[in-house]
Amino acid sequence: MLCKNTQIQHSFNLQGKVAIVTGGAGLLGREYVRALLEHGANVLVADIVAFPLSSIANLDIDERQLVDLQMNITDKASVEAMVNAALDQWGKVDILVNNAAIDPKFDADVTDRQANTFEDYSLDLWNQSLAVNLTGAFLCAQAVGKIMVKQDYGVIVNIASTYGLVGPDQRLYKSEGEEEQRLFKPVSYCVTKGGIIQLTRYLATYWAGRNIRVNTLTPGGVYNKQGDEFVKRYAARTPLGRMADKSELCAALLFLVSDASSYMTGANLVVDGGWTAW
């Protein structure tokens, strides 16, 4: 039987749904928040910094649709306060997007402290990445999961990376003319993103039969004003011949958080321009 267009459109409807987006003030987080709001969801933006309202300035939304909460996902009490804020505002939590992460390409203060090599990589940076990228996702899923179990409904999307699937091509980060490479994709980012994918599988099977779906969204490289040399090398390494635009992950996220993906759990949706196909 063919699906009717109205049926497909209804599947993507998020009217009245309540979503929490961690790292919602970041480059991709802002896009996710905007897409959720555009499709009718109420959104709590959880980040260590304030959400830039200018990113949704032209959206026609009710001011009660958005709550901006500055918090720390590595702190259990802060995470529980995040969930309570959503409950106080809307009385439920339907969707969790575990997006918060430390990534040197977006976090200049981390880039400035990067070690030159794996052999000298800072234990402090390793522990910081584990705390934010992995433990933070664990704490958020745990706190939101308690609510979803009571509701007998919920959707969690964990944001990973292609470097959680394959080892980084470190040649991309070597500058032209360098005799000895100075910049590398850090081990902590890759290991924690691999852990995120496995966390998805664990939660999906743990909550089997509880009407809670958990999936991973794995983006490839997103253009963020990187240097021309890097962009050219990345494009040559990708079947589609370019980096992703920051808006190109939104449709995939909407698919995963909506009823359009109602028969998906424990899966990993890879949107990487074909990077991992080679």
N, C-alpha and C positions, 0 to 999 in steps of 0.2 A: 504494500500500500504506500503510495506517495504521500509525503508530509505536505500539508497545506502551508502556504506562506504565513498565514496568521498564526498557525501552531508554532512554527519556527520562531517567529517574532516574540510570541508569548514566552517561549522558553528562555529568552534573554532578558525578560522583564525583571528588574530588581526593585520595583516599587515597594516601599515599606520595609525592605530588608535593612538590617543593621550590620555594618562592616567596620572592623578595626584594621587599619593599615599601619604597621610599624615602619619606621623609616619613611614616613609619608611626606616629609619635607625635602627629601632628596630628589635627584634628577628623575629617576624612574618612579619614585613614590608619588611625586606630584602628578605624573601622568595617570597612574593608577587611581588616585583619589578623584581626579577630574572625570575619568571614564565612569567610575562608580556613581558619582553624583549625577552625571548626564543621564544615566540609566535608572535613576530614581531611588538609589540607595541613600540611607543615612550613614554618614561616615565619621568615625572618630579617628583623627590623625594623631598617631603617637610617635613622638620623636624627641630627641634630646635638645633640638632647636625648634624655634617657632615655625609654623607653616606659613609660607608666603601667600597671602590671600590674593596677591596680584595674579597668581597663576590660574585663578578661577574667576577673575574679575568680570568676565563677559558671560558667565553662566547665569541663567535665570533659575535660581534655586531659593528655597526658603532658608532663612538663616538658622532655623532649627535643624537643618539637615547636616550641619557640620559642627563638630566639636574639635578644637585644637588643644591637645594636651602635651605639655612638655614633661617627659618622664625618662627613666633610665631602665631599659629592658634587661639589664644585668642584675637588677635589684628586685627580689621577689615581692617586697612590699609595694614597690612602685608599679609592678605589673598587675598586682591585685587591685591597686587603686585605679589603674587604667580600665580594667574590666568593670569595676564598680561604677566608674564614670559613665560607661556605656549603658549599664543597667539603670542608673539613675535617670539618664536622659530618655532612653527608649524602652527599657524593660526587658531587653533580650539582646543576644548576639548571634547573628546568623552566619557571619563570614569573618574569618581571620586571614589576613594576608601577611605572612611572615617575611617582610621585605628588608628589615633593618640589617645592615652589615657594614663592616669596615672594608673598604676597597681603595687601595692607594690611588687609583686613577680618578677617584672622586674626592678623596680625603687628603688634602695637601699637607696637613700636619703629620700624617702618617708617612707620606712620601718623603718628607724631609728627614725622617728618622730611619728610613730603610737601610738595612745593611747591604753591602755590596754583594755578598755571597750567602748561600745557604749555610756555609760553615761558620759564618759570623752572625747569623740571624739572631736578633735580640729575643731573649726569653720573655721580656716584658711585652713585646709586640705579639709574640705567639700567644701568650696568655690573654692579652686584650682581644685578639681576634676570636679565640675560642669563647670568651665570655660574651661578646656581642653577637657573633655570627651563629654560634651553635647553642650555647647555654641560654641566650636570650630567646631563641626560637623555642627551645624546650620549655622555658618558664611560661611563655605566652600560650603555647599549645596546652600546657597543663592547666593554666588558670581558665582559659576559654573553654577547654574541654569539659571541665566540671559543669559549666553552664549548659553546654551542648548536650551532655548526657542527660541532664534534667529535662531539657526541652525535647529530647529524642530527635534532634535535627541539628545539622551544622555542616559547614564547608570550610576547610582549611586549605590554603594554597601556600606552599613554601617556595620561596624564590631561590633558585640555585644558580649555576653557571656552567657553561661548557667545560670550564676547568675543574668542575666536579666530576666530569665524565672522562676526560682525557688529560694527559699531562700538558702543561703549557709549552708552546713553541717559543722557547726563550730567545731564539734568533730575532724575533720581532722587536725585542727591546734593546738590541745592540745598535748603537749609533754608527753612522757611516764614518769610516776612518778610525774607529776605535781599535786599538791593538788588543786590549783586554776589556771585555764587557763589564760595565759598571752596574747596570740596572737589570733586575730580574723580577719576574712575577713571583710574589712571595709564597712560600710553602704554606703559610697559615691560611691564606685565602683558598687555595686549592683543596686543602684537607677539610676545612670546615664546610665548603660547598659540597664535597663528596658526602660528608656527614649529614647534610641537610636532605640529600636524596634518600639516604637510608632511614633517616628519621621519618620521612613520608611513608615509606613502606611499613615501618613498624607501627605507626599510628593507624594507618589504613587497615591493617590486619588486627590490631588490638581492638579497634572499635567496630570490627565486623559485626553486622547485625544490629548496630545501634543507630543507623540512619545518619551517620557522620562520615562524610567523604573527605579524603585527604589526598591531594595531588601536588606534584611539583611542576613549576614553570621554570624552564631553563633557557635563559637568554644567551645569545652570542654577544659579540662586542658591539657596544652602542657608541655612536659618535658623540664626543663631548669635547670638541675643540682640541683633540690630540694633534700632535705635530704631523705635518704633511708626509714625512718619511714613514712614520708608523702607520698612518692611514693607508698609504700606498701598499705597504707590505701586507697589512691585514687584508686588504681587498684582494690582493693576488692569491692569498691563502684560502679564499672563500669562493665557492662555486657561483654565488650570485654577484661576486665582484665588488662588494661594498660592505661597509659597516651598517648596522641597523640605525634607523632614526628612532629617537626616544619614544615616539608615539606608536611604533609598530608592535609593541608588546601588549597593548591595551586590549585588542580583540581577543587575543589568546587568554588573557586574564579573565575577561568577561565570560568567555566560554567556560572556564574552569569554575568560576564562582556561581554560575547560574545553572538552572535546570537543563540547559542545553547539553551539559556533560553529566547528566543524571546517572549514566551507567559507567562512570569512570571513578575509580579509586585506586590509590597505590601506583598511579601512573606518572610518567614524566613527559610533559609536553615540551619538546625541544624546538626553539625558534632561533636558529643560529645561521641562517643563510646558507646552510649546508656544510658549515665548518666541520662538524663531526662525521660527515658522510665520507670524507677523504681519509 
